Amino acid sequence: DFGASFSSLSSPSFFFFFFSFFFFFFFFPTSQRYGSPLSSSISASTGVFPKEALPTKSGYLPVDRSSESAIFYAFYEAQKPTSPSLSQTPLLVWLQGGPGCSSMYGNFLELGPWRVKFQEQRHDSFTLEPNPGAWNRKFGILFLDNPIGAGFSMASSPQEIPRDELSVAKHLFIAITTFLQLNQSLKSRPLYIAGESYAGKYVPAIGYYILNKNAGQLTEHRRVNLAGIAIGNGLTDPVNQVATHASNAYFSGLINQRQKIELEKLQSEAIDLAKLGLWSQATNIRYAVMDSLQKMTGLATMFDYTKKVPYEINRVTRFLQNEVVKRALGVKESVGFHRCSDAVKNALHEDVMKSVKNMVEMVLKKKSKVLLYQGQYDLWDGVASTEAWVRTLGWEETGNFLMAERKVWKRDGKVAGYVQKWRNLSNVAVFGAGHLVPVDQPLNSQEMIENWVLDQGLFGEKDLLSNHWGTFS
């Protein structure tokens, strides 16, 4: 129970407040402390980070006063703020999944203002190019390498890496509130927490934690202005979600009836183990389900069954391992970079099959907005997987949501997806996308997040119930 374990951080002493700021600014330098970059291209051996692509702020946010554990962040201010006053411009926080993968992939591959583009003739040379689908066009965006030990974040020891969502949320809360204290205008900005994949657990956890802190120990001027949470292709309620893989693959034409039955047996085993509280064994069988499906289909990637090659993750990894890039971002010299942290994955092994659906329910009941979105081609955490757990939500409006009209979403006259909305819950199926929606549909995903935050487009229309059960398209 998150509420039973809140720390005393809501009323820190003046000494801790002063020490945190002194420690942060003098021992965790921001990107600007490394001088002015000189070029707009980066070579794996000699290049320089482009000046115009530098974060507004970057560095480290301590999460524990007794150790050096800290979360790395990169913040980009809105390119065209929605309000004349930045204090009213929404602020997005982005969390990557994994568990243990860096949010710098979200930054430089998916939805940040600049994307890595490799030169076709050389594998060791690359440039940064503006991202037309950037999510900071109208909003500020804060990328956090979470949990500690992931990406450029630092864990003083493996024992300090979180092993459950309560611990993850505690660290995130400290990091986010420390960041908001860096500038007076940040405190009042509407805050939206977003993330994908395994962040389908992190996002509800920190949303739940913030709302409980706001309702309990925090004075009004220290409360976090949480406006909503967004989960993309998320793992949120694993027991209900793992039961969908065989049917999803079968009805997509990827496996036959015999293979479907074989997968269903594995799925049932994972579910039974989870219900017995044998979490580690349940996680192992869940991975076995996905491994079996991979072997049956022979797909290039289970994240998008239409792709002939996997997502280009490795190019971003090489970019982030470059020492010039690390200095430009304000990364501590001793910190290396790995695609995804095995230490974090191992620490959260028993957490994998545990549900955070109750936290989504609490966020909904507190009237904060919730957006769920999925790329239609994802075999890991796609449309059917999400709908399976949404149907079981313990929310007083669930029945009306399930009967709400599912509207066709078009952009420039072409189908972009489908939007189902009731009250403060929206669910979007994104057409022509896989697990990494902003990679596959940058402009459509940009329109989706902007319209959702600003209550525009289909998100601003009056809620309607369908005339007939089943007429959701």
Number of C-alpha atoms within 10 A of each C-alpha: 6 15 12 6 10 16 11 8 13 16 12 9 10 9 8 11 13 11 12 17 16 12 15 18 13 9 12 20 20 24 22 19 12 13 10 14 17 11 12 15 16 22 20 18 11 11 20 21 23 19 15 12 19 21 22 17 17 24 25 28 29 25 23 16 12 7 12 14 22 28 27 31 28 23 23 24 20 21 14 13 17 15 12 9 10 18 16 17 23 24 29 27 19 26 28 29 25 18 26 27 26 29 26 26 22 23 26 22 23 25 27 28 26 21 22 23 18 19 12 9 7 9 12 15 20 21 18 19 17 14 19 15 21 25 28 24 21 20 26 24 29 26 25 31 28 35 32 30 31 31 27 30 26 27 22 14 13 13 10 16 25 22 18 18 23 20 18 21 25 22 24 27 20 18 22 19 17 18 18 16 14 11 10 10 14 21 20 20 22 19 22 23 23 27 26 28 24 23 27 29 31 32 34 30 26 24 24 26 23 23 18 17 20 18 12 13 16 16 12 9 9 17 19 21 18 20 19 25 28 27 26 27 30 29 28 31 24 26 24 19 24 25 22 22 22 27 18 20 19 16 12 12 10 18 18 13 12 10 16 20 14 14 24 19 14 21 25 17 17 27 25 14 18 22 14 9 14 15 20 17 16 27 22 15 19 24 15 16 22 20 12 16 23 15 9 15 15 12 18 15 20 22 22 25 23 15 14 10 11 14 18 11 12 11 17 20 19 17 24 24 16 19 18 20 21 20 20 24 27 24 24 19 9 7 14 16 19 17 20 18 20 16 19 23 20 15 19 20 19 20 19 23 30 21 18 20 20 17 20 26 19 18 25 23 15 12 13 18 20 25 20 24 26 29 27 23 24 24 27 23 30 29 24 20 26 25 16 18 16 23 13 13 16 16 15 11 15 17 14 16 25 20 20 23 24 22 17 17 21 14 11 6 7 9 14 22 22 20 23 25 27 21 16 18 20 19 24 24 26 26 20 16 25 29 27 23 25 23 18 19 20 20 18 21 23 20 17 24 18 19 15 20 23 13 12 13 13 20 22 13 10 10 16 16 18 18 11 10 11 11 12 18 11
